[in-house]
């Protein structure tokens, strides 16, 4: 559902500087951010340049993937294509921010939240 993250998201530590935006990623998307970056059909219109906003958008998109289930690239692409035809860009951003793990080539996993 556009407008609200379905799950709280924990980004695993990385050196990209986006760790500071983890708390922001746990918040629901506000109407302004939705209007700015998603079209009326729910597809992504633009990727935010600001890392904290980008992380919010990515957390929303990533929330559509099942937690703890290994998916092949084709299955991930099917979900991501709902938002943008450039699925490689979305996968790369999701992996780079730790919202999606790549345990081995061609396999992706959305990490479960710590208990």
N, C-alpha and C positions, 0 to 999 in steps of 0.2 A: 504494500500500500504506500503510495507516494505521500510523504508528509510525516511519516513517523518511522523510526527505526524499530523493527520488530524485536530486536534483542539488544541488550547491552553488549558492547564489543570491547575486547581487551586487545590492544596492539602489543605484540611482543617487542621487547627492546631492540632497537636498531640505532644506527648512527645517522639517520636522515634528519634528525631534529624534529620529527613529527610526534615524538613521544609526548610532548607538551600538549598536544591536541587530543589525547586519549579521552579526557573527561568530556570534551566537546562532542566526541563521537558517540558518547553514551546518552546524549540528549536528543529529543525528537527534532526533526527538521522543522524549522519555522516556515510560515507561509511566504515570507519574503525570499528565503533561500529556494523554496520550491518554485516560486514564480520566476526567479532569476535563472535557474539552471535546468528546470524540467519543463517540457511542453505540456499542453493539455492532455496529450495522450500518454503521459508518464515517461516519455523518452527523454534522455539527456540531451539538452540543447547546447550546453557549454560546460566545460570542466573548469571549476574555480581555480584561479591562479594562487590564491592565498591557501597555504597548507592546511590551516585549521578548517576552512570551509571545504576544501577538497576532501579532507578526511571524513567530514560529515556526509558528503555526497557518496563517497565510497562505502562508508559503513552502511548507509541505506541500501545501496545496490548489493553489497555483500550479504546483507541480512536475508536475501532471497535464496541463498545457498544453504543446504542442510548442514547442521553442525555435526562434526565428527564422522562424516561419511566421505570416503574416498570417491572422487568423481573423475572420469576421464575428461580430456580436453573438450571433446565433443559435447558432453553433458553440461560442462561449465559454459561453453559458448552459447548453448541454447538459452540458458538463463540470462547471460549478459546481453544477448542480442535483443532482448526486450527493451533494453535501455539505449544501446548504440550499436551500429554495425561494426565499429572498430573494436571488436572483442579482444584483440591482442593488446590494445592500449589499456582496456579495463583490467584484464588479467594481470598485466605488468604492474599497474598501480596497486591492485589488491595484494599482490605478492610483495611488492616493495614496502608496503605499509604494514605487513604482517597480518592483514585481515584474511588472507588466504595463504596456505602453506603449499609447498610443492615438494612432497616427500621423495619423489623420484620423477624422472622425465615423463611428461604427459599425464601425470596424476596430480590432482589438487584436493586439498582438504581445508575446510573451514574449521579453525580450532575451536574447541569447546572452552567455555569460560571456566576459570578455576572455581572450585567449590567453596 
